[in-house]
Amino acid sequence: MFSIGDRVRVTADPVVNNIGRTGVLVDVEGDEFDPYPYHVQFDDGDGVADDWVSRVEKLVTAPSAPSRADAVAQARAALEGTSPTAADIIRLAEFLAG
């Protein structure tokens, strides 16, 4: 099922050729008889900025690795209450960052 705000790719659109374009789902019509139930705000700047389309697929993005600063903060929090050296924190942060 789709939710407002999902990143999607258009897979069918017989009226305007938006197939393959990506964007953000901004509305979904609940009527199963509506031939164009998905309102997509496109992010590529080509053609129309948004349109109602027939079918979409949800784009799944891999979670990004934490930044070095985030990893250090995570490492510090994980080691709280112990007596880690700076090298211990850095080693754990590098491990957490992948």
C-alpha positions in Angstrom: 0.0 0.0 0.0 1.1 3.6 -0.6 1.3 6.5 1.8 1.5 10.2 1.1 5.1 11.2 1.0 6.4 7.9 -0.5 9.0 8.1 -3.2 7.5 6.5 -6.3 8.2 5.7 -10.0 5.4 5.9 -12.5 4.8 2.5 -14.2 1.7 3.2 -16.2 0.2 6.5 -17.6 -1.6 6.2 -21.0 -2.5 9.8 -21.4 0.8 11.6 -20.8 4.1 9.8 -21.1 5.3 10.0 -17.5 6.4 6.4 -17.4 9.7 6.0 -15.6 9.6 9.4 -13.9 10.1 9.6 -10.2 8.7 11.8 -7.5 6.8 12.1 -4.3 3.2 10.8 -3.9 1.1 13.8 -2.8 -2.4 12.3 -2.9 -4.2 9.0 -3.5 -7.8 8.7 -4.5 -9.8 6.0 -2.7 -12.1 5.2 -5.6 -11.1 1.9 -7.2 -12.8 3.0 -10.5 -10.6 6.1 -10.8 -8.2 5.4 -13.8 -5.7 7.9 -12.4 -5.6 7.4 -8.6 -2.0 8.6 -7.8 -1.0 12.2 -7.7 2.8 12.5 -8.1 4.9 15.6 -7.7 7.8 15.0 -10.0 11.4 15.8 -9.1 13.1 15.8 -12.4 12.1 19.1 -13.9 11.0 17.6 -17.2 7.5 18.2 -18.6 4.7 18.9 -16.1 5.6 19.4 -12.5 2.9 17.0 -11.2 0.2 14.8 -12.6 -2.4 12.1 -11.8 -1.2 8.7 -13.1 -2.5 5.2 -13.4 0.1 3.1 -11.6 3.2 3.6 -9.5 5.8 1.5 -7.7 7.3 2.5 -4.4 11.0 3.2 -4.4 12.9 1.7 -1.6 16.1 3.4 -0.6 18.8 1.9 1.5 19.4 3.7 4.8 22.4 5.9 4.5 25.4 5.3 6.8 25.6 7.6 9.8 27.9 10.6 9.5 31.2 10.4 11.4 29.8 12.9 13.9 26.7 10.8 14.5 28.8 7.6 14.8 31.0 9.3 17.4 28.0 10.5 19.3 26.5 7.0 19.2 29.8 5.5 20.3 30.1 7.9 23.2 26.6 7.1 24.3 27.3 3.4 24.1 30.4 3.7 26.2 28.9 6.0 28.8 29.6 4.9 32.3 32.9 3.3 31.3 36.3 4.8 31.0 37.0 4.6 27.3 40.0 6.2 25.7 39.6 8.5 22.7 40.9 5.6 20.5 38.2 3.3 21.9 35.5 5.9 20.9 37.0 6.4 17.4 37.3 2.6 16.8 33.7 2.0 17.9 32.5 5.0 15.8 34.3 3.6 12.7 32.7 0.3 13.3 29.2 1.9 13.6 29.8 4.0 10.4 30.5 0.8 8.5 
